[in-house]
Amino acid sequence: MNNNFNKILSDAMGLFNTFGAFVPKTYKVNPEIVRPQLPSLSRPNLNDRDIKKTNEYYLEKIKNFLYKQF
């Protein structure tokens, strides 16, 4: 069972590494054509976010979920 747990944890870490938080590219567009995004509480400015801490937070959530499975 321990070997199975290690395999699942390894797969989860590999999956996590493929979808970690990232900052999308911003393209220069004409503001008359495309309205700029409005500030939002649900979508904070990713440029102000600490990406490393964000990744660590979600990694901890994944680990806690996996530990509860066993």
C-alpha positions as CSV (number, residue, x, y, z in Angstrom):
1,M,0.0,0.0,0.0
2,N,2.9,2.4,0.8
3,N,4.3,1.8,-2.7
4,N,0.9,2.6,-4.2
5,F,0.7,5.8,-2.1
6,N,4.1,6.9,-3.3
7,K,3.0,6.3,-6.9
8,I,-0.2,8.4,-6.5
9,L,1.7,11.2,-4.8
10,S,4.4,11.1,-7.5
11,D,1.6,11.3,-10.2
12,A,-0.1,14.1,-8.3
13,M,3.2,16.1,-8.1
14,G,3.8,15.6,-11.8
15,L,0.3,16.8,-12.6
16,F,0.6,19.8,-10.2
17,N,3.8,20.8,-12.0
18,T,2.0,20.9,-15.3
19,F,-0.7,23.3,-14.2
20,G,1.0,25.5,-11.6
21,A,-0.1,29.2,-11.4
22,F,1.2,31.3,-14.2
23,V,0.9,34.9,-15.4
24,P,-0.7,35.1,-18.8
25,K,0.8,37.3,-21.5
26,T,-0.7,40.7,-22.0
27,Y,-1.1,42.0,-25.5
28,K,-1.1,45.6,-26.6
29,V,-4.5,46.3,-28.0
30,N,-6.3,49.4,-29.1
31,P,-8.5,50.5,-26.1
32,E,-11.2,51.7,-28.5
33,I,-11.6,48.2,-29.8
34,V,-11.2,46.2,-26.6
35,R,-12.5,47.5,-23.2
36,P,-9.8,47.0,-20.5
37,Q,-10.7,44.6,-17.7
38,L,-12.3,46.1,-14.7
39,P,-10.9,45.5,-11.2
40,S,-12.5,42.5,-9.5
41,L,-12.3,40.9,-6.1
42,S,-12.7,37.5,-7.6
43,R,-9.9,38.0,-10.2
44,P,-7.0,39.8,-8.5
45,N,-4.2,41.3,-10.6
46,L,-1.9,38.3,-11.2
47,N,1.1,40.7,-11.6
48,D,0.8,41.5,-7.9
49,R,0.5,37.8,-6.8
50,D,3.4,35.9,-5.3
51,I,3.4,32.9,-7.7
52,K,5.7,30.8,-5.5
53,K,3.4,31.1,-2.5
54,T,0.4,30.5,-4.6
55,N,1.9,27.2,-5.9
56,E,2.9,26.2,-2.4
57,Y,-0.6,26.8,-1.2
58,Y,-2.2,24.6,-3.8
59,L,0.5,21.9,-3.4
60,E,-0.3,21.7,0.3
61,K,-4.0,21.4,-0.6
62,I,-3.2,18.5,-2.9
63,K,-1.1,16.7,-0.4
64,N,-3.7,17.1,2.3
65,F,-6.3,15.6,0.0
66,L,-4.1,12.7,-0.9
67,Y,-3.3,11.9,2.8
68,K,-7.0,11.8,3.6
69,Q,-7.5,9.2,0.8
70,F,-5.4,6.6,2.8
